[in-house]
């Protein structure tokens, strides 16, 4: 008695100590997890800031290069508009005046490394051009529909990005009004700068884009993406842009589902990217760079891996102990539940070998099959209990194919030869190598229910006969 009491106290103390250590482990694990969470977030933010700093430098360099080149063109076209060799060609369109204008356009175009410099009269017709001797000469072409012409003819400077309708090359158009001595606008001077050369500098940045205010890709390191839209363009805007011929006559397929802003994350072509966007002019044109965010993931993974490793070293002893205790408890509970079910079930609960021998069965089986003892029934082969041997073959075929049967109807024999109606629910048993070793399940005797159903059917038939006889 005293020994049991001492043992109980010892176990109680052991249990209290175990739970004390469990609490300490849990607290330590929580502290490490929280610290790991913040460290991982910090590493991710550090990686993101590094990506931002590096790629903002790239955007700044490229945007300065682009905008400086375009401003130089805009300044030059303004200076050229006052040239004494330009104005006479618009007032008196003689061969000599046109020749002087062409010579001036040639000099300016060569000095500026422009693509084409040209002079347009008030009606929008080109009367002189530096590319007059080329197959795609602008001379004689009307550009009155181009916004850079309409902007300049109204008195202001013109600025325009577009796909050339004659050359089919992308370019930047700068224009300025040409005035006579009375200050009247008599024409427009324009310079086109092809942007193909500039785009060659972007080959190292496949996801670098120059976007229109509507999100249409005008320049790109990946030529397959040209004239697609970064985000959806509404149908009305599409119709207007196609009608203007600014970017040709193609539909603008969207790459993303919504407009992007600076420093937002997106998923594109299966990869994660950080968007860096910078507006470069008053019209809303912008430069966009999509920077891969793999580094952020790597940094975060480092934080997660370190945290997991520390947590693993903390919880390994605890897990081993918990698993041992829990496994023993589960085994006991499982055995207890199975034994309780095994001994109290009114159905036959069985385990058999593959060849049809009993391995285990409960007392209810003895009563169902009418044998005097469990030992006597254990000596009977399963195949001898089937009223119809073909039913056993059918039953085995189904359970082998499906791995189980549920309430499979079979007529079986009691010891005295009486046929009983049963429902068999069973599953296949396997060894560690997945080989079939036998079957286990339950057999429910439904003979009484079957008999009651047959009697009820007989009464119903008899009632019908009596009703028919009465009707006669």
PyMOL commands that set and color helices and strands:
alter all, ss='L'
color gray80, all
select helices_A, chain A and resi 2-80+84-91+95-112+147-153+196-200+223-225+235-244+294-344+363-369+374-378+382-385+389-402+447-471
alter helices_A, ss='H'
color red, helices_A
select strands_A, chain A and resi 116-121+126-129+158-163+170-179+185-194+208-211+217-220+264-268+271-279+286-292+348-353+358-361+404-413+419-430+436-445
alter strands_A, ss='S'
color yellow, strands_A
deselect
rebuild
show_as cartoon
